[in-house]
Amino acid sequence: MTPADRTAAGRDMARPSPFRQPKAVFAVAFACVVSFMGIGLVDPILPALASKLHATPSQVDLLFTSYLIVTSVAMLATGWVSSRIGAKRTLVTGLILIVVFAGLAGSSGTIGGIVGFRAGWGLGNALFIATSLAVIVSSATGGFSGAIILYETALGVGIASGPVLGGLLGNISWRGPFYGVCALMSVALLATIFLVPATPPPPQRSSIKEPILALRHGPLAKTSVTGLLYNWGFFTILGYAPFLMHLSALKLGAVFCAWGVLVAIFAVFGAPALRNRYGTARTLISSLILIAVILGIIGVFPGHRWVVIGAVIASGALIGLNNTLVTTAVMSVSPVPRGVASASYGFVRFIGGGIAPYLAGQLAAHFNAHVPFLLAAVIVLAGTAVVASLRGTLDDADAGESLPGHSPVRDAEEEAITEIPAEPEEAILAEQAFRKDRQQ
């Protein structure tokens, strides 16, 4: 081994692992897992809800719409709230709302009641999601990229385990998944209260208009629109594909568990590897094209159960890639503070996720099951044109991150360390990781 090789190996050994973190990070990461369970939790019980509550598929898909649209709009206010009461209190408030409304959804006896309580659940989710990433980044010891990996790992585990929990509990009763989230989020709430340090409000308060005004920045707006278009395809699959499979809650849970495992693997391992080799823009464009192909396959063969099952599972790999790449791209190209960028991006992308499932049910009812998936394929394919227009910006961000000194990514790390309060020991560790990243 040459001296250069030994130096590189020593630097790799010294680099902090994204999975060796302070207890506060794992407390928030666990809450993230449970929060993201809510995305796929209801998939295995969608057909059962339609049958038990005498609802149409589009009515049942309103569970996604109310949840995501409220999450989208509430994202605009998350920075305003957090800057006045602090990150920890915002987390706790969001968790309390999720616990209360998940329990109420399980106790409801009508589809309208469940849809309404899912909206309240979405409000809590918005407060939690927007703040949780900032808290993880500020407290994590692996730098910005390590924090993103940890956050996306929590997302992947939550998405993968949500359908399993939904299938297991839904096999007993359709109310089971809602009560299950209520119980798990209660544990996460206690862990957050006792393990996450107090975070006083920042010196400067945010304006509720900041996330909207931030969208005047072209690259941030375009990246957010990419998230909207891709989420349209994502939630068309998540919201309407279960009605095409004609499976029990337990078997649907298994299908979406396999899908979620691929989401997690490709979010954590596939995205960084492909991004380093081919760049963000090329990888995103290829991934969006393949998602459009998968949606097209489902659209052409909606009556072939095993084709639909195979296509849904395969889509997990591509959705995992996009989850990491688009989130990282938003933070890399944004000229505004991290919390504002997260709110702007969340507001735009969840609009697509909220509209798509309901419209899929309506289109299938008025036309046939081919239409919603073929439309989603075209919409996702439009995202490739948006990414292509950003290619220069994304390539510059990739190049900047690979060089020593300043880059948008490293500047975002520094902002997270200096502007988001954390325990002194954790702040020191984060600063050490930041300085080490700067030297590489």
ChimeraX attribute file (.defattr): number of C-alpha atoms within 10 A of each C-alpha:
attribute: neighborCount
match mode: 1-to-1
recipient: residues
	/A:1	7
	/A:2	7
	/A:3	8
	/A:4	9
	/A:5	10
	/A:6	11
	/A:7	12
	/A:8	13
	/A:9	13
	/A:10	11
	/A:11	13
	/A:12	11
	/A:13	10
	/A:14	11
	/A:15	15
	/A:16	18
	/A:17	16
	/A:18	19
	/A:19	16
	/A:20	13
	/A:21	19
	/A:22	17
	/A:23	15
	/A:24	23
	/A:25	28
	/A:26	21
	/A:27	21
	/A:28	27
	/A:29	25
	/A:30	23
	/A:31	27
	/A:32	26
	/A:33	25
	/A:34	27
	/A:35	27
	/A:36	22
	/A:37	26
	/A:38	27
	/A:39	21
	/A:40	25
	/A:41	30
	/A:42	29
	/A:43	28
	/A:44	33
	/A:45	28
	/A:46	23
	/A:47	25
	/A:48	20
	/A:49	22
	/A:50	18
	/A:51	12
	/A:52	12
	/A:53	13
	/A:54	13
	/A:55	18
	/A:56	16
	/A:57	24
	/A:58	21
	/A:59	20
	/A:60	28
	/A:61	30
	/A:62	26
	/A:63	24
	/A:64	28
	/A:65	29
	/A:66	24
	/A:67	27
	/A:68	29
	/A:69	24
	/A:70	23
	/A:71	27
	/A:72	27
	/A:73	20
	/A:74	21
	/A:75	30
	/A:76	27
	/A:77	22
	/A:78	26
	/A:79	29
	/A:80	19
	/A:81	19
	/A:82	24
	/A:83	19
	/A:84	17
	/A:85	15
	/A:86	19
	/A:87	31
	/A:88	24
	/A:89	22
	/A:90	25
	/A:91	27
	/A:92	19
	/A:93	17
	/A:94	23
	/A:95	26
	/A:96	21
	/A:97	20
	/A:98	31
	/A:99	24
	/A:100	17
	/A:101	24
	/A:102	27
	/A:103	22
	/A:104	21
	/A:105	26
	/A:106	21
	/A:107	16
	/A:108	15
	/A:109	13
	/A:110	15
	/A:111	21
	/A:112	17
	/A:113	15
	/A:114	23
	/A:115	22
	/A:116	20
	/A:117	25
	/A:118	27
	/A:119	25
	/A:120	23
	/A:121	30
	/A:122	29
	/A:123	28
	/A:124	28
	/A:125	30
	/A:126	29
	/A:127	30
	/A:128	29
	/A:129	22
	/A:130	28
	/A:131	25
	/A:132	22
	/A:133	23
	/A:134	19
	/A:135	24
	/A:136	26
	/A:137	25
	/A:138	28
	/A:139	31
	/A:140	31
	/A:141	28
	/A:142	27
	/A:143	30
	/A:144	28
	/A:145	17
	/A:146	20
	/A:147	26
	/A:148	23
	/A:149	21
	/A:150	26
	/A:151	24
	/A:152	26
	/A:153	26
	/A:154	25
	/A:155	29
	/A:156	29
	/A:157	23
	/A:158	29
	/A:159	28
	/A:160	30
	/A:161	26
	/A:162	30
	/A:163	34
	/A:164	29
	/A:165	25
	/A:166	32
	/A:167	30
	/A:168	20
	/A:169	23
	/A:170	27
	/A:171	20
	/A:172	13
	/A:173	16
	/A:174	22
	/A:175	21
	/A:176	21
	/A:177	31
	/A:178	26
	/A:179	20
	/A:180	20
	/A:181	24
	/A:182	24
	/A:183	16
	/A:184	16
	/A:185	25
	/A:186	18
	/A:187	17
	/A:188	24
	/A:189	24
	/A:190	14
	/A:191	18
	/A:192	25
	/A:193	17
	/A:194	11
	/A:195	16
	/A:196	23
	/A:197	14
	/A:198	15
	/A:199	18
	/A:200	17
	/A:201	18
	/A:202	16
	/A:203	9
	/A:204	9
	/A:205	14
	/A:206	19
	/A:207	14
	/A:208	16
	/A:209	13
	/A:210	20
	/A:211	27
	/A:212	17
	/A:213	11
	/A:214	20
	/A:215	21
	/A:216	11
	/A:217	13
	/A:218	13
	/A:219	23
	/A:220	24
	/A:221	20
	/A:222	20
	/A:223	26
	/A:224	27
	/A:225	20
	/A:226	27
	/A:227	26
	/A:228	25
	/A:229	28
	/A:230	30
	/A:231	27
	/A:232	28
	/A:233	32
	/A:234	24
	/A:235	26
	/A:236	27
	/A:237	24
	/A:238	21
	/A:239	30
	/A:240	27
	/A:241	23
	/A:242	25
	/A:243	18
	/A:244	17
	/A:245	20
	/A:246	12
	/A:247	15
	/A:248	17
	/A:249	28
	/A:250	20
	/A:251	18
	/A:252	25
	/A:253	31
	/A:254	21
	/A:255	23
	/A:256	28
	/A:257	25
	/A:258	18
	/A:259	26
	/A:260	30
	/A:261	21
	/A:262	26
	/A:263	31
	/A:264	27
	/A:265	19
	/A:266	26
	/A:267	28
	/A:268	25
	/A:269	15
	/A:270	18
	/A:271	25
	/A:272	18
	/A:273	12
	/A:274	17
	/A:275	18
	/A:276	12
	/A:277	11
	/A:278	12
	/A:279	21
	/A:280	24
	/A:281	24
	/A:282	18
	/A:283	18
	/A:284	25
	/A:285	20
	/A:286	13
	/A:287	22
	/A:288	26
	/A:289	19
	/A:290	18
	/A:291	27
	/A:292	26
	/A:293	19
	/A:294	24
	/A:295	29
	/A:296	22
	/A:297	18
	/A:298	28
	/A:299	21
	/A:300	17
	/A:301	15
	/A:302	21
	/A:303	14
	/A:304	12
	/A:305	16
	/A:306	13
	/A:307	15
	/A:308	24
	/A:309	19
	/A:310	14
	/A:311	21
	/A:312	23
	/A:313	19
	/A:314	19
	/A:315	24
	/A:316	27
	/A:317	23
	/A:318	25
	/A:319	25
	/A:320	28
	/A:321	27
	/A:322	27
	/A:323	22
	/A:324	26
	/A:325	22
	/A:326	21
	/A:327	18
	/A:328	17
	/A:329	21
	/A:330	23
	/A:331	23
	/A:332	26
	/A:333	21
	/A:334	23
	/A:335	16
	/A:336	17
	/A:337	16
	/A:338	22
	/A:339	25
	/A:340	29
	/A:341	27
	/A:342	26
	/A:343	27
	/A:344	25
	/A:345	31
	/A:346	26
	/A:347	26
	/A:348	26
	/A:349	23
	/A:350	27
	/A:351	23
	/A:352	25
	/A:353	28
	/A:354	28
	/A:355	21
	/A:356	30
	/A:357	31
	/A:358	24
	/A:359	18
	/A:360	28
	/A:361	25
	/A:362	19
	/A:363	18
	/A:364	17
	/A:365	14
	/A:366	9
	/A:367	11
	/A:368	14
	/A:369	24
	/A:370	20
	/A:371	19
	/A:372	26
	/A:373	29
	/A:374	21
	/A:375	21
	/A:376	27
	/A:377	28
	/A:378	17
	/A:379	19
	/A:380	27
	/A:381	22
	/A:382	17
	/A:383	23
	/A:384	22
	/A:385	13
	/A:386	18
	/A:387	24
	/A:388	15
	/A:389	13
	/A:390	18
	/A:391	18
	/A:392	12
	/A:393	17
	/A:394	23
	/A:395	16
	/A:396	15
	/A:397	19
	/A:398	21
	/A:399	12
	/A:400	17
	/A:401	19
	/A:402	14
	/A:403	13
	/A:404	12
	/A:405	14
	/A:406	13
	/A:407	19
	/A:408	18
	/A:409	23
	/A:410	22
	/A:411	16
	/A:412	20
	/A:413	25
	/A:414	20
	/A:415	14
	/A:416	26
	/A:417	25
	/A:418	13
	/A:419	14
	/A:420	21
	/A:421	22
	/A:422	24
	/A:423	15
	/A:424	10
	/A:425	11
	/A:426	20
	/A:427	20
	/A:428	15
	/A:429	21
	/A:430	26
	/A:431	22
	/A:432	15
	/A:433	22
	/A:434	20
	/A:435	16
	/A:436	16
	/A:437	21
	/A:438	17
	/A:439	10
	/A:440	12
